[in-house]
Amino acid sequence: MAKGKFWSEFKDFAMKGNVIDMAVGVVIGGAFGKIVTSLVSDIIMPAVGALCGGLNFTDWKWVLKEAVMKGEEVVKPEVAISWGNFLQVIFDFIIIALCIFFVIKGINKAKALSEKKKEEAPAEPEAPAPKPDDVVLLEEIRDLLKNK
C-alpha cells in the first residue's frame, strides 16, 4: 500500500462524523463522571455517613497484616482490603448510571414529542401532479372538436 494512500484513508476515517462525535462523547463523559463522583463522595456519602453515626465508608477495611512501625516511622505499610472504598466506587457507578439513564430518557421523550408534533401538524395540500404531455394534447384536441 502506498504511503500517501494510507494517510489519506486514515484521514478519511478519523474525520468521519461518527468518530468525532464519539471522541466528544468520551471527553464530555469523563467530565460528567468527575462531577458525579464529586457529588457522591463530597455530598451524598458524607450525608449517608452522618446518618450512620459519623462513619466514613472509605475507612472501612479488613486488615490482613498490620503495619510495622519504628516509632512514628512506617517500616512496612499495612496490607488491607479496602472494601469501603470499593463500596464508594459502586455508589459512584450506580449514581452515574442513574444520571445517564435520566438524560437518555429525557432525550427520548423530547424526540417522541417532536415526532408527535410533526405527525399532528396539518399536512399541506399537495399540488396536483402535472399532466403528461399526451394527456394535455388529447384534451386540446377534444376542446377543438367541441368547438366545431
Long-range contacts (C-beta under 8 A, 24 or more apart in sequence): 32-96, 32-99, 33-96, 36-92, 36-95, 36-96, 36-99, 37-92, 37-96, 39-95, 40-88, 40-91, 40-92, 40-95, 41-88, 41-92, 44-91, 44-95, 45-88, 45-91, 56-84, 57-84, 57-85, 57-87, 57-88, 58-82, 58-84, 58-85, 58-88, 59-84, 60-84, 60-85, 60-87, 61-85
